């Protein structure tokens, strides 16, 4: 990693089709390894991105960007065309015991948010921090 406080950025565009999911998973694993994430932290970040992509459908492409800093990764996924994703992430707390996209993200990443972009498209921001030993 370069000097403290600096960020490295990785960007890619991938088809939403399911056969590209293993490639995305591999890339996320490499990004998370770059900041020395443990197995569970890598798995959490992979799960968060995979769930977002699964909700986005199978048509078109999506851009992923990763900003790598000392001990954490910021990820942006989008543009996504499914407004239901934005609604699901912005609405109140899900009912107890219901496994929703919001509950999954609350469990596996340290923070997330939704940005409106052109038209009906959104970008979802995720942040995952390295657990201190």
C-alpha positions in Angstrom: 0.0 0.0 0.0 1.2 3.5 -0.6 1.5 6.3 2.0 -1.1 6.5 4.8 -4.2 8.4 3.8 -3.8 7.6 0.1 -6.3 5.5 -1.9 -5.8 3.1 -4.8 -8.7 2.8 -7.2 -9.8 -0.2 -9.3 -12.7 0.0 -11.8 -14.3 -2.6 -14.0 -17.4 -3.1 -16.0 -19.0 -6.5 -16.2 -22.1 -8.1 -17.7 -24.9 -8.8 -15.2 -25.3 -12.3 -16.6 -24.8 -15.0 -14.0 -21.9 -16.7 -15.7 -19.7 -13.7 -14.9 -20.3 -13.9 -11.1 -17.2 -16.2 -10.4 -15.0 -13.6 -12.2 -16.5 -10.8 -10.1 -16.0 -12.9 -6.9 -12.4 -13.5 -7.8 -11.7 -9.8 -8.4 -13.3 -8.9 -5.1 -11.2 -11.5 -3.3 -8.1 -10.0 -4.8 -9.1 -6.5 -3.8 -9.9 -7.5 -0.3 -6.6 -9.4 0.0 -4.8 -6.2 -1.0 -5.9 -4.7 2.4 -5.2 -7.9 4.2 -8.8 -8.8 5.0 -9.4 -12.1 6.7 -11.5 -14.8 5.2 -14.8 -13.7 6.8 -14.2 -10.0 5.7 -13.5 -11.2 2.1 -16.6 -13.4 2.1 -18.8 -10.5 3.5 -17.7 -8.1 0.8 -18.3 -10.8 -1.9 -21.7 -11.6 -0.5 -22.8 -7.9 -0.4 -21.8 -7.3 -4.1 -23.3 -10.7 -5.2 -26.6 -9.9 -3.6 -26.8 -6.5 -5.2 -26.0 -8.0 -8.6 -28.6 -10.7 -8.2 -31.2 -8.1 -7.4 -30.1 -6.0 -10.5 -31.3 -8.7 -13.0 -29.4 -10.4 -15.8 -29.6 -7.8 -18.6 -26.9 -5.2 -19.4 -23.7 -4.3 -17.6 -22.7 -2.8 -14.3 -19.6 -0.9 -13.2 -17.8 -1.7 -10.0 -15.2 0.5 -8.4 -13.1 -0.2 -5.4 -11.2 2.4 -3.4 -8.6 0.7 -1.3 -7.4 2.5 1.8 -5.5 1.5 4.9 -7.7 -1.2 6.5 -10.8 -0.7 4.4 -12.5 -0.9 1.0 -15.1 1.4 -0.5 -17.1 -0.1 -3.2 -19.5 1.5 -5.7 -21.9 -0.7 -7.7 -23.9 0.8 -10.5 -25.6 2.2 -12.3 -28.4 -0.2 -11.4 -31.8 0.2 -13.0 -33.9 -1.6 -10.4 -35.7 1.1 -8.3 -36.8 -1.7 -6.0 -33.2 -1.9 -4.8 -33.2 1.7 -3.8 -36.6 1.4 -2.1 -35.5 -1.7 -0.3 -32.4 -0.1 1.1 -34.0 3.2 2.0 -37.2 2.0 3.7 -37.5 1.4 7.4 -36.4 -1.7 9.3 -37.4 -5.0 7.8 -39.8 -7.2 9.8 -38.0 -9.5 12.4 -36.8 -12.7 10.8 -37.2 -11.6 7.2 -34.1 -11.9 5.2 -34.1 -8.8 3.0 -31.3 -7.1 1.0 -31.1 -4.4 3.6 -30.7 -6.9 6.4 -28.0 -8.7 4.5 -26.1 -5.5 3.8 -26.5 -4.4 7.5 -24.9 -7.7 8.5 -22.0 -8.0 6.1 -20.7 -4.4 5.5 -20.0 -1.6 7.9 -22.0 1.0 6.0 -24.0 1.4 2.7 -25.9 4.1 0.9 -27.8 4.8 -2.3 -27.1 7.6 -4.8 -29.5 8.6 -7.5 -27.9 9.1 -10.8 -29.3 9.8 -14.3 -32.9 8.9 -14.8 -34.1 5.9 -12.8 -30.6 4.6 -12.1 -28.8 4.3 -8.8 -25.4 3.6 -7.4 -25.0 1.6 -4.2 -22.0 2.5 -2.0 -20.6 -0.1 0.4 -17.8 0.2 2.9 -16.1 -2.7 4.6 -13.5 -2.2 7.4 -10.8 -4.6 8.5 -11.5 -6.0 11.9 -8.7 -5.2 14.3 -6.9 -8.3 15.6 
